[in-house]
Amino acid sequence: SGVYDIEFASDGAVFLGTSVGLFRGTSDGTSFVARDLQIGLNQVVLDVHVVSGAPSTIWVAVASSLGNQPIRLLRSDDGGFNWINRTPPVSSGLNGTAVAVDPTNPNRVVAAFAGDFGGGEVWASSDGGQSWVNRSAGLPPGRPMYSVVYDGSRFLVGGGRLFASQFAGLYATSDLGAQWVPLHDGSWPVLAVNEIVL
């Protein structure tokens, strides 16, 4: 299986997002247990986010599996034993690629999506994923978005890829995506951001 993301919870647990689902392990990595997402066979987890200060609250972004998996964003409040579908009304065929939560307000969530060959969106929620607003306006239209983080005062999103010159770059928002400010400039050789780490 492929491993796409590794995240540590404040209680020492480690979570792996893989091509065959989500795994929870001990901090030393000596043992791992699968956590069934309860969505069927297509459980390709591309991103894991453990909410700061709440090690039992986990978000996962899931691949669309070529359109065969309509659920692409889930949240668990009990360490991954039970899951709630929190997928926004995202365009068909887009993969859930990244999710981030404001550590000071766990209801503020931003999620990124990307298609296998094209397309992408960014959605934001202020109520823990019960409702969503499409915040793709202000970002390059139709570009795949791959990463989102919260830096303490704003969300950063990054995306783009070399295939078909689907360039995007790096953007920031301090108002949950109502406005985006580009952080890249003309000195960047390629506007393709796959991962943001703080």
C-alpha contacts under 8 A as a table, 3 or more apart, distances in Angstrom:
res1	aa1	res2	aa2	distance
1	S	18	T	6.56
1	S	19	S	5.52
1	S	20	V	6.29
2	G	18	T	5.42
2	G	19	S	5.16
2	G	20	V	7.80
3	V	6	I	7.80
3	V	16	L	6.80
3	V	17	G	5.96
3	V	18	T	4.30
3	V	19	S	6.53
4	Y	16	L	7.52
4	Y	17	G	5.49
4	Y	18	T	5.50
4	Y	19	S	7.52
4	Y	45	V	7.26
4	Y	46	L	5.39
4	Y	47	D	6.76
5	D	16	L	5.71
5	D	17	G	4.92
5	D	18	T	7.13
5	D	46	L	6.52
5	D	47	D	5.55
5	D	48	V	6.40
6	I	14	V	6.98
6	I	15	F	5.75
6	I	16	L	4.75
6	I	17	G	6.50
6	I	48	V	7.27
7	E	14	V	5.69
7	E	15	F	5.20
7	E	16	L	6.64
7	E	48	V	6.54
7	E	49	H	6.88
7	E	50	V	7.06
8	F	12	G	6.38
8	F	13	A	5.83
8	F	14	V	4.47
8	F	15	F	6.30
8	F	27	S	7.89
8	F	50	V	7.38
9	A	12	G	5.48
9	A	13	A	5.29
9	A	14	V	6.21
9	A	15	F	7.77
9	A	50	V	6.00
9	A	51	V	7.98
9	A	52	S	7.79
9	A	55	P	5.12
10	S	13	A	7.35
10	S	52	S	7.33
10	S	53	G	6.63
10	S	54	A	7.61
10	S	55	P	5.73
11	D	55	P	6.23
12	G	26	T	6.99
12	G	27	S	5.09
13	A	24	R	6.75
13	A	25	G	5.79
13	A	26	T	5.15
13	A	27	S	5.15
14	V	24	R	5.72
14	V	25	G	5.01
14	V	26	T	6.09
14	V	27	S	5.79
14	V	29	G	7.61
15	F	22	L	6.97
15	F	23	F	5.59
15	F	24	R	4.60
15	F	25	G	6.22
15	F	48	V	7.31
16	L	22	L	5.69
16	L	23	F	5.09
16	L	24	R	6.53
16	L	25	G	7.97
16	L	48	V	7.37
17	G	21	G	6.25
17	G	22	L	4.95
17	G	23	F	6.78
17	G	44	V	7.52
17	G	45	V	4.68
17	G	46	L	5.82
17	G	47	D	5.97
17	G	48	V	6.11
17	G	60	V	7.92
18	T	21	G	5.19
18	T	22	L	6.11
18	T	23	F	7.77
18	T	44	V	6.04
18	T	45	V	5.33
18	T	46	L	6.78
19	S	43	Q	7.05
19	S	44	V	4.40
19	S	45	V	6.21
19	S	46	L	7.72
20	V	42	N	7.87
20	V	43	Q	5.90
20	V	44	V	5.57
20	V	45	V	7.53
21	G	34	A	7.19
21	G	35	R	7.35
21	G	36	D	7.15
21	G	37	L	7.50
21	G	43	Q	4.78
21	G	44	V	5.35
21	G	45	V	5.59
22	L	34	A	5.88
22	L	35	R	5.44
22	L	36	D	7.04
22	L	37	L	7.53
22	L	43	Q	7.79
22	L	45	V	6.38
23	F	32	F	6.05
23	F	33	V	5.40
23	F	34	A	4.32
23	F	35	R	5.58
24	R	32	F	5.38
24	R	33	V	5.31
24	R	34	A	6.35
24	R	35	R	6.84
25	G	29	G	5.88
25	G	30	T	7.42
25	G	31	S	5.51
25	G	32	F	4.04
25	G	33	V	6.28
26	T	29	G	5.23
26	T	30	T	6.46
26	T	31	S	5.98
26	T	32	F	6.77
27	S	30	T	7.96
29	G	32	F	7.15
35	R	80	G	5.85
35	R	81	F	6.45
36	D	80	G	7.67
36	D	81	F	7.29
37	L	40	G	7.78
37	L	43	Q	6.97
37	L	80	G	7.58
37	L	82	N	7.41
37	L	83	W	6.35
38	Q	82	N	7.81
38	Q	83	W	7.19
39	I	42	N	7.22
39	I	43	Q	7.14
39	I	71	I	7.38
40	G	43	Q	7.12
42	N	63	A	7.87
42	N	64	S	7.91
42	N	65	S	6.43
42	N	68	N	7.47
42	N	69	Q	6.15
43	Q	62	V	6.56
43	Q	63	A	7.39
44	V	62	V	5.53
44	V	63	A	5.43
44	V	65	S	7.61
45	V	48	V	7.35
45	V	60	V	6.47
45	V	61	A	5.84
45	V	62	V	4.61
45	V	63	A	6.48
46	L	60	V	7.53
46	L	61	A	5.70
46	L	62	V	5.71
46	L	63	A	6.57
46	L	96	G	7.12
46	L	97	T	5.59
46	L	98	A	7.21
47	D	60	V	5.62
47	D	61	A	5.06
47	D	62	V	7.29
47	D	96	G	7.89
47	D	97	T	6.02
47	D	98	A	5.30
47	D	99	V	7.00
48	V	58	I	7.12
48	V	59	W	5.82
48	V	60	V	4.61
48	V	61	A	6.57
48	V	98	A	7.60
48	V	99	V	7.38
49	H	58	I	5.72
49	H	59	W	5.05
49	H	60	V	6.36
49	H	99	V	6.49
49	H	100	A	6.34
49	H	101	V	7.75
50	V	54	A	7.39
50	V	55	P	6.11
50	V	56	S	7.58
50	V	57	T	6.02
50	V	58	I	4.57
50	V	59	W	6.42
51	V	54	A	5.33
51	V	55	P	6.29
51	V	56	S	7.90
51	V	57	T	5.65
51	V	58	I	6.21
51	V	59	W	7.83
51	V	101	V	6.56
51	V	103	P	6.69
51	V	106	P	7.16
52	S	55	P	6.93
52	S	103	P	5.32
53	G	103	P	7.62
54	A	57	T	5.60
55	P	58	I	7.33
55	P	79	G	7.12
56	S	76	S	7.35
56	S	77	D	5.49
56	S	78	D	4.95
56	S	79	G	4.09
56	S	80	G	7.44
57	T	75	R	7.08
57	T	76	S	5.47
57	T	77	D	4.30
57	T	78	D	6.33
57	T	79	G	6.13
57	T	80	G	7.95
58	I	75	R	5.61
58	I	76	S	5.15
58	I	77	D	6.56
58	I	79	G	6.62
58	I	80	G	6.89
59	W	73	L	7.23
59	W	74	L	5.65
59	W	75	R	4.43
59	W	76	S	6.47
59	W	99	V	7.09
60	V	73	L	5.81
60	V	74	L	5.43
60	V	75	R	6.56
60	V	98	A	7.91
60	V	99	V	7.22
61	A	72	R	5.68
61	A	73	L	4.74
61	A	74	L	6.78
61	A	95	N	7.78
61	A	96	G	4.53
61	A	97	T	5.57
61	A	98	A	5.80
61	A	99	V	6.56
62	V	71	I	7.27
62	V	72	R	4.44
62	V	73	L	5.98
62	V	95	N	6.34
62	V	96	G	4.89
62	V	97	T	6.88
63	A	69	Q	7.17
63	A	72	R	6.17
63	A	94	L	7.59
63	A	95	N	4.31
63	A	96	G	5.48
63	A	97	T	7.19
64	S	67	G	5.00
64	S	68	N	6.06
64	S	69	Q	4.62
64	S	70	P	6.27
64	S	71	I	7.45
64	S	72	R	6.39
64	S	93	G	5.76
64	S	94	L	6.11
64	S	95	N	4.79
64	S	96	G	7.20
65	S	68	N	5.27
65	S	69	Q	5.68
65	S	93	G	7.95
65	S	95	N	7.73
66	L	69	Q	7.58
66	L	93	G	6.15
66	L	116	D	7.83
67	G	70	P	6.74
67	G	92	S	6.72
67	G	93	G	4.61
67	G	94	L	7.71
69	Q	72	R	7.02
70	P	92	S	7.65
71	I	74	L	7.57
71	I	85	N	6.64
71	I	87	T	5.95
72	R	86	R	7.97
72	R	87	T	5.61
72	R	95	N	6.57
72	R	96	G	5.12
73	L	85	N	6.32
73	L	86	R	5.32
73	L	87	T	4.61
73	L	88	P	7.80
73	L	96	G	6.29
74	L	83	W	6.26
74	L	84	I	5.54
74	L	85	N	4.71
74	L	86	R	5.05
74	L	87	T	6.72
75	R	83	W	5.57
75	R	84	I	5.28
75	R	85	N	6.70
75	R	86	R	6.57
76	S	79	G	6.29
76	S	80	G	5.31
76	S	81	F	7.24
76	S	82	N	5.82
76	S	83	W	4.62
76	S	84	I	6.29
77	D	80	G	7.15
77	D	82	N	7.45
77	D	83	W	7.56
78	D	81	F	6.00
78	D	82	N	6.61
79	G	82	N	7.91
80	G	83	W	6.73
86	R	129	G	5.38
86	R	130	Q	6.64
87	T	90	V	7.42
87	T	129	G	7.73
88	P	123	W	7.21
88	P	129	G	7.71
88	P	131	S	7.29
88	P	132	W	5.83
89	P	132	W	7.86
90	V	94	L	7.23
90	V	121	E	7.40
91	S	94	L	6.13
93	G	115	G	6.25
93	G	116	D	7.98
94	L	113	F	5.81
94	L	114	A	5.09
94	L	115	G	4.35
94	L	116	D	7.27
94	L	119	G	7.27
94	L	120	G	6.78
95	N	113	F	5.35
95	N	114	A	5.24
95	N	115	G	5.81
95	N	116	D	7.50
96	G	111	A	7.52
96	G	112	A	6.32
96	G	113	F	4.71
96	G	114	A	6.82
97	T	111	A	7.71
97	T	112	A	5.66
97	T	113	F	5.16
97	T	114	A	6.49
97	T	145	M	7.35
97	T	146	Y	5.39
97	T	147	S	6.91
98	A	111	A	5.62
98	A	112	A	5.03
98	A	113	F	6.97
98	A	146	Y	6.05
98	A	147	S	5.22
98	A	148	V	5.89
99	V	109	V	7.17
99	V	110	V	5.76
99	V	111	A	4.26
99	V	112	A	6.30
99	V	147	S	7.57
99	V	148	V	6.07
99	V	149	V	7.55
100	A	109	V	5.81
100	A	110	V	5.51
100	A	111	A	6.52
100	A	148	V	5.91
100	A	149	V	5.34
100	A	150	Y	6.42
101	V	105	N	7.64
101	V	106	P	5.84
101	V	107	N	7.43
101	V	108	R	5.85
101	V	109	V	4.57
101	V	110	V	6.60
101	V	149	V	7.74
101	V	150	Y	6.81
102	D	105	N	5.23
102	D	106	P	5.60
102	D	107	N	7.50
102	D	108	R	5.52
102	D	109	V	6.51
102	D	150	Y	6.07
102	D	152	G	7.62
103	P	106	P	5.94
103	P	150	Y	7.89
103	P	152	G	7.74
105	N	108	R	5.82
106	P	109	V	7.17
106	P	128	G	6.63
107	N	125	S	7.12
107	N	126	S	5.21
107	N	127	D	4.66
107	N	128	G	3.92
107	N	129	G	7.34
108	R	124	A	7.43
108	R	125	S	5.66
108	R	126	S	4.43
108	R	127	D	6.48
108	R	128	G	6.20
108	R	176	L	7.72
109	V	124	A	5.65
109	V	125	S	5.13
109	V	126	S	6.49
109	V	128	G	6.45
109	V	129	G	6.98
110	V	122	V	7.14
110	V	123	W	5.80
110	V	124	A	4.43
110	V	125	S	6.47
110	V	148	V	7.24
110	V	155	F	7.67
110	V	176	L	7.44
111	A	122	V	5.78
111	A	123	W	5.38
111	A	124	A	6.41
111	A	148	V	7.04
112	A	120	G	7.61
112	A	121	E	6.06
112	A	122	V	4.62
112	A	123	W	6.61
112	A	145	M	5.55
112	A	146	Y	6.23
112	A	147	S	6.66
112	A	148	V	6.77
112	A	157	V	7.78
113	F	120	G	5.26
113	F	121	E	5.19
113	F	122	V	6.26
113	F	144	P	6.59
113	F	145	M	5.58
113	F	146	Y	6.73
114	A	118	G	7.07
114	A	119	G	5.85
114	A	120	G	4.21
114	A	121	E	6.70
114	A	143	R	7.44
114	A	144	P	4.20
114	A	145	M	5.40
114	A	146	Y	6.70
115	G	118	G	4.92
115	G	119	G	5.11
115	G	120	G	6.00
115	G	144	P	6.31
117	F	163	F	7.94
118	G	142	G	6.94
118	G	143	R	6.65
118	G	144	P	6.39
118	G	166	Q	7.64
119	G	141	P	7.96
119	G	142	G	4.22
119	G	143	R	5.09
119	G	144	P	5.34
120	G	141	P	7.80
120	G	142	G	5.09
120	G	143	R	4.89
120	G	144	P	4.01
120	G	145	M	5.68
121	E	134	N	7.44
121	E	135	R	7.53
121	E	136	S	5.36
121	E	142	G	7.04
121	E	143	R	7.44
121	E	144	P	6.98
121	E	145	M	6.62
122	V	134	N	6.22
122	V	135	R	5.36
122	V	136	S	5.03
122	V	145	M	7.26
123	W	132	W	6.29
123	W	133	V	5.59
123	W	134	N	4.52
123	W	135	R	5.13
123	W	136	S	7.00
124	A	132	W	5.51
124	A	133	V	5.37
124	A	134	N	6.55
124	A	135	R	6.40
124	A	176	L	6.33
124	A	177	G	6.91
125	S	128	G	6.20
125	S	129	G	5.37
125	S	130	Q	7.45
125	S	131	S	6.02
125	S	132	W	4.70
125	S	133	V	6.41
125	S	176	L	7.95
126	S	129	G	7.20
126	S	131	S	7.68
126	S	132	W	7.69
127	D	130	Q	5.82
127	D	131	S	6.62
128	G	131	S	7.81
129	G	132	W	6.43
134	N	137	A	7.73
135	R	138	G	7.79
135	R	177	G	5.22
135	R	178	A	6.48
136	S	139	L	5.58
136	S	140	P	7.96
136	S	141	P	7.30
136	S	177	G	7.83
137	A	140	P	7.88
137	A	141	P	7.42
138	G	179	Q	6.59
138	G	180	W	5.82
139	L	168	A	7.54
139	L	171	Y	7.83
139	L	180	W	7.03
140	P	143	R	5.95
140	P	167	F	7.97
140	P	168	A	5.83
143	R	159	G	7.11
143	R	160	G	5.89
143	R	166	Q	5.85
143	R	167	F	6.82
143	R	168	A	6.20
144	P	159	G	5.65
144	P	160	G	5.40
144	P	161	R	7.39
144	P	166	Q	7.45
144	P	168	A	7.69
145	M	157	V	7.22
145	M	158	G	5.87
145	M	159	G	3.97
145	M	160	G	6.29
145	M	168	A	7.84
146	Y	157	V	7.62
146	Y	158	G	6.00
146	Y	159	G	4.99
146	Y	160	G	7.66
146	Y	193	V	7.20
146	Y	194	N	5.50
146	Y	195	E	6.78
147	S	157	V	5.54
147	S	158	G	5.19
147	S	159	G	6.64
147	S	193	V	7.58
147	S	194	N	6.27
147	S	195	E	5.26
147	S	196	I	6.06
148	V	155	F	6.80
148	V	156	L	5.48
148	V	157	V	4.36
148	V	158	G	6.53
148	V	195	E	7.99
148	V	196	I	6.87
149	V	155	F	5.64
149	V	156	L	5.39
149	V	157	V	6.76
149	V	196	I	6.80
149	V	197	V	7.50
149	V	198	L	7.88
150	Y	153	S	7.12
150	Y	154	R	5.74
150	Y	155	F	4.41
150	Y	156	L	6.27
151	D	154	R	5.75
151	D	155	F	6.36
151	D	156	L	7.36
151	D	198	L	7.08
153	S	174	S	6.53
154	R	172	A	6.46
154	R	173	T	5.44
154	R	174	S	4.39
154	R	175	D	7.58
154	R	176	L	7.88
155	F	172	A	5.63
155	F	173	T	5.39
155	F	174	S	6.50
155	F	176	L	7.25
156	L	170	L	7.04
156	L	171	Y	5.59
156	L	172	A	4.40
156	L	173	T	6.59
157	V	170	L	5.84
157	V	171	Y	5.37
157	V	172	A	6.42
157	V	196	I	7.89
158	G	168	A	7.17
158	G	169	G	5.63
158	G	170	L	4.46
158	G	171	Y	6.39
158	G	192	A	7.54
158	G	193	V	5.05
158	G	194	N	6.71
158	G	195	E	7.11
158	G	196	I	7.20
159	G	167	F	7.33
159	G	168	A	5.29
159	G	169	G	5.69
159	G	170	L	6.87
159	G	191	L	7.74
159	G	192	A	5.57
159	G	193	V	4.68
159	G	194	N	6.01
160	G	166	Q	5.32
160	G	167	F	4.25
160	G	168	A	4.38
160	G	169	G	6.34
160	G	191	L	6.33
160	G	192	A	4.22
160	G	193	V	6.02
160	G	194	N	7.56
161	R	164	A	7.82
161	R	165	S	6.52
161	R	166	Q	5.31
161	R	167	F	5.68
161	R	168	A	7.70
161	R	191	L	7.60
161	R	192	A	4.88
161	R	193	V	7.42
161	R	194	N	8.00
162	L	165	S	4.96
162	L	166	Q	6.20
162	L	167	F	6.97
162	L	192	A	6.91
163	F	166	Q	6.33
167	F	190	V	7.37
167	F	191	L	5.06
167	F	192	A	5.61
168	A	191	L	5.40
168	A	192	A	6.04
168	A	193	V	7.66
169	G	182	P	7.53
169	G	183	L	7.84
169	G	184	H	6.24
169	G	191	L	4.34
169	G	192	A	5.54
169	G	193	V	5.95
170	L	182	P	5.96
170	L	183	L	5.47
170	L	184	H	5.76
170	L	191	L	7.72
170	L	193	V	6.82
171	Y	180	W	6.03
171	Y	181	V	5.40
171	Y	182	P	4.35
171	Y	183	L	5.38
171	Y	184	H	7.54
172	A	180	W	5.48
172	A	181	V	5.19
172	A	182	P	6.44
172	A	183	L	6.88
173	T	176	L	6.02
173	T	177	G	5.38
173	T	178	A	7.44
173	T	179	Q	6.00
173	T	180	W	4.94
173	T	181	V	6.40
174	S	177	G	7.24
174	S	179	Q	7.76
175	D	178	A	5.69
175	D	179	Q	6.68
176	L	179	Q	7.78
177	G	180	W	6.13
182	P	185	D	7.78
184	H	187	S	7.88
184	H	188	W	6.68
184	H	191	L	7.83
185	D	188	W	6.05
186	G	189	P	7.77
188	W	191	L	6.64
193	V	196	I	7.58
